[in-house]
Amino acid sequence: MKNTSKNHRTLFRSVRGLVVHQDAHYQKIINRSVQLVARNE
């Protein structure tokens, strides 16, 4: 039982890490588009 909860926590941590990584990736894309829009105006 203990082992399962440990694995579960590790899985959760890696999933959360992926989400954070994706957020950073999208943030870069958003920043780039904002800069492009600002340059066009």
Z-matrix of the N, CA and C atoms (Angstrom, degrees):
N
C 1 1.467
C 2 1.536 1 109.79
N 3 1.326 2 116.36 1 -47.25
C 4 1.467 3 119.85 2 -179.88
C 5 1.531 4 110.61 3 -58.12
N 6 1.341 5 115.18 4 -43.01
C 7 1.459 6 120.63 5 -177.87
C 8 1.529 7 110.97 6 -59.88
N 9 1.328 8 116.88 7 -41.06
C 10 1.463 9 120.63 8 -178.07
C 11 1.525 10 111.04 9 -63.08
N 12 1.323 11 116.37 10 -45.61
C 13 1.466 12 119.35 11 -178.71
C 14 1.528 13 110.36 12 -64.89
N 15 1.334 14 116.18 13 -33.27
C 16 1.467 15 119.90 14 178.17
C 17 1.531 16 109.87 15 -65.33
N 18 1.328 17 115.80 16 -45.16
C 19 1.469 18 119.85 17 178.31
C 20 1.521 19 110.65 18 -63.03
N 21 1.318 20 115.00 19 -39.87
C 22 1.456 21 120.75 20 -179.65
C 23 1.532 22 110.00 21 -60.38
N 24 1.330 23 115.86 22 -43.28
C 25 1.464 24 120.66 23 -179.38
C 26 1.529 25 110.34 24 -64.75
N 27 1.336 26 115.95 25 -41.17
C 28 1.466 27 119.81 26 179.63
C 29 1.523 28 110.18 27 -63.48
N 30 1.323 29 115.71 28 -43.41
C 31 1.466 30 120.71 29 179.16
C 32 1.527 31 109.90 30 -60.62
N 33 1.334 32 115.15 31 -46.84
C 34 1.455 33 119.96 32 179.92
C 35 1.525 34 110.86 33 -58.68
N 36 1.348 35 115.77 34 -41.64
C 37 1.467 36 119.89 35 -177.94
C 38 1.525 37 110.58 36 -65.13
N 39 1.343 38 117.00 37 -41.45
C 40 1.461 39 119.34 38 -178.76
C 41 1.526 40 110.89 39 -69.44
N 42 1.339 41 116.11 40 -36.63
C 43 1.472 42 119.17 41 177.26
C 44 1.520 43 109.60 42 -64.45
N 45 1.327 44 116.38 43 -44.24
C 46 1.466 45 120.29 44 179.71
C 47 1.532 46 109.68 45 -62.73
N 48 1.335 47 116.47 46 -39.25
C 49 1.459 48 120.19 47 177.90
C 50 1.518 49 111.19 48 -61.00
N 51 1.337 50 115.81 49 -40.55
C 52 1.462 51 120.29 50 178.63
C 53 1.519 52 110.65 51 -62.68
N 54 1.331 53 115.91 52 -44.34
C 55 1.463 54 120.32 53 -178.87
C 56 1.524 55 110.17 54 -61.78
N 57 1.325 56 116.68 55 -44.92
C 58 1.469 57 120.90 56 179.54
C 59 1.521 58 109.65 57 -61.24
N 60 1.340 59 116.44 58 -42.38
C 61 1.459 60 121.27 59 179.97
C 62 1.530 61 109.90 60 -61.78
N 63 1.335 62 116.43 61 -43.51
C 64 1.467 63 120.39 62 179.69
C 65 1.521 64 110.41 63 -64.16
N 66 1.328 65 116.35 64 -41.45
C 67 1.461 66 120.11 65 178.86
C 68 1.527 67 110.52 66 -57.35
N 69 1.324 68 116.07 67 -44.71
C 70 1.462 69 120.23 68 179.95
C 71 1.524 70 109.74 69 -62.64
N 72 1.334 71 116.64 70 -39.80
C 73 1.462 72 121.50 71 -179.89
C 74 1.524 73 110.25 72 -62.76
N 75 1.347 74 116.48 73 -47.54
C 76 1.461 75 120.26 74 179.74
C 77 1.524 76 110.70 75 -65.02
N 78 1.324 77 116.05 76 -36.43
C 79 1.466 78 120.00 77 179.47
C 80 1.523 79 110.26 78 -59.82
N 81 1.348 80 116.33 79 -40.78
C 82 1.469 81 120.52 80 178.15
C 83 1.522 82 110.14 81 -61.99
N 84 1.336 83 116.13 82 -45.12
C 85 1.469 84 120.49 83 -179.41
C 86 1.526 85 109.92 84 -62.47
N 87 1.325 86 116.39 85 -44.50
C 88 1.471 87 120.69 86 -179.57
C 89 1.528 88 110.01 87 -62.05
N 90 1.329 89 116.05 88 -44.91
C 91 1.468 90 119.63 89 179.71
C 92 1.518 91 110.57 90 -59.59
N 93 1.339 92 116.43 91 -41.41
C 94 1.454 93 120.67 92 -178.73
C 95 1.527 94 110.16 93 -64.02
N 96 1.345 95 116.92 94 -43.88
C 97 1.471 96 119.77 95 -179.48
C 98 1.519 97 110.44 96 -65.33
N 99 1.331 98 116.87 97 -39.33
C 100 1.464 99 120.66 98 179.26
C 101 1.527 100 109.90 99 -61.81
N 102 1.326 101 116.53 100 -41.97
C 103 1.466 102 120.45 101 179.42
C 104 1.531 103 110.09 102 -64.20
N 105 1.343 104 116.48 103 -41.37
C 106 1.464 105 120.29 104 179.08
C 107 1.527 106 110.54 105 -61.73
N 108 1.331 107 116.50 106 -44.74
C 109 1.463 108 121.07 107 -179.98
C 110 1.527 109 109.78 108 -62.60
N 111 1.331 110 116.33 109 -43.61
C 112 1.464 111 120.52 110 -179.27
C 113 1.531 112 110.11 111 -62.63
N 114 1.328 113 116.85 112 -37.48
C 115 1.455 114 120.69 113 -179.01
C 116 1.533 115 110.43 114 -68.81
N 117 1.337 116 116.49 115 -33.95
C 118 1.462 117 120.27 116 -176.79
C 119 1.522 118 112.60 117 -74.43
N 120 1.330 119 116.90 118 -23.93
C 121 1.469 120 118.96 119 -175.25
C 122 1.517 121 113.56 120 -80.02
